[in-house]
Amino acid sequence: ASALFLSLSEREVIGWKDIRYKTEDQLDFMRRVFPCAKFIVNTRRDTAAQMSSAFKKVQMKKGLRTKKMQDKVNAQLLGWARRQPVAIVRELALEDFTTTNFNEILTFLGVSGCNFTRVVKMNWHSYSVNDPETGPVILCSK
């Protein structure tokens, strides 16, 4: 898991991204362990493209993942998300990564005084920015 750090009044962990929680039992466990948590369920609608990623290609080669299996995982994640109170969960497909949606997520998480200025897309080999201007990805007022 990779922690998300923001400079607010002081450095604090306000969340993390993890790709290992896939079943309803695992997600229900996370709700019990973190009863005040909010969840962002991130999937990808284009699972064929997802399966062509370098990471998924390795999994496919090892027989650990197929498109059908990925579709099932996505359906389980979205099914779980849709059964939760709207106050604690948001769905965000990769295809919907925009500054507007990221800023809505900040509001959902209760983060104020910060806003995303662009979206950075990363992959295994390199990264490219969908906005050619330079500058920070997120700006926070003091």
Residue, then its C-alpha position, 0 to 999 in steps of 0.5 A: a500500500s502506498a500512503l497519500f501524504l498532503s501538507l495540511s497543517e502538518r504532514e498526516v496520512i489521510g489515506w492509502k491506495d491498495i489493490r489487494y482488497k477484492t472480496e466483499d469479506q475483505l472490504d467488510f473487514m476494512r469497514r470494521v477495522f476503520p469504522c470512520a473510513k471513506f472508500i474510493v472504489n477504483t476500477r477500469r471499464d475497459t478491462a481489455a485495455q487493463m489486461s494489456s498493461a505490463f502488470k496484468k500481462v505478467q499475471m496473465k502469463k503466470g495464469l493468475r488473471t484473465k479478462k473474465m476474472q478481472d471482470k468478476v473482480n470489478a463487478q464484486l468491487l462495484g457491487w460492494a460499493r453500491r451496497q454501502p451508504v453513499a456517505i462513505v463510498r465513491e466509485l471512480a473508474l480510471e476513464d473518469f480521472t479528471t481534475t474535476n473528479f479528483n477535486e470532488i473526491l477531495t471534497f468527499l474526503g473533507v479536504s479543504g484548501c487544496n485542489f488538483t491542477r492536472v492529472v498525472k498518468m503513470n505506468w510501469h515504464s514512464y509517465s506522461v502528463n495529460d496537461p503539458e504545462t509544468g507545475p504542481v499536481i495539487l495546490c494547497s493554501k496555507 
